[in-house]
Amino acid sequence: MTDARPRFEPVSRRTISEEIRDALLLSIRRGDLLPGAPLPSERELASDFGVARTSVREAVQGLAGVGAVERRGNRLHVAERFPDFAVGESDARKRRVQELFEVRRIIEVPLAELAASRARAIDIEEICEIADRFHAGLPLEEFRALDREFHWAVARASGNELLAELYGKVLESLFRSYEFDSLLTATGNQLTVKKLIKVSTLGHRAIANALRQGDAAFAASAVADHLRQVETDMISRMT
């Protein structure tokens, strides 16, 4: 008899049960796991994801906690009616990401305005060179490294060492943030991450172009638009 149940890919971060929960939620939402269908066993899921059964157990408990699965006898089944809830509204990770973007907006927009009026030709050349290295097919880790390099170059170009130092601490918090990292690396968010890399490529080039023109208002607008787009993708489209 053919096994028609959906299969799952191993996850890269084996200790993070949220990734497993996210992948299962995505499978339920797109109909791979139908309402009323039994959930694959812990053993099967652990084999699919390449993790210990304890991680699967924690993920399944998370699904049960939000009403996505229900117990019938000694088996868990997909809920007949998917609950009306938005994971993001109760997700502490997304609240943390929102806080980080609020801080970024407060600091990065003025930095871009200063850079537009103070940056040296060598600074603009560096920023534009980094912007040109972005492309839609960048692997996530390469994109993140380049993203950090780009925004740090803009901060240095502001000519305000104290503000740049403050922003460096913000970047450090952002890139060391478990919440930020877990959303970007979650199995169920891969398509959204690809879109984010694509739109960020355009956003970085718009910022670089504004700085090249020395237009402070344009630079501030380009940075604000870029941050708003990335935040929207992470908060509204990631699970």
DAQUILIN-V605842 format. One record per helix or strand of 3 or more residues. SS is the DSSP state (a for helix, b for strand). FROM is the first residue (numbers start at 1). LEN is the number of residues. If there is no record, write none. Layout:
# DAQUILIN-V605842
ss,from,len
SS,FROM,LEN
SS,FROM,LEN
This chain:
# DAQUILIN-V605842
ss,from,len
a,17,13
a,42,8
a,53,13
b,69,4
b,75,4
a,87,4
a,92,27
a,121,12
a,140,18
a,161,15
a,178,8
a,187,27
a,216,21
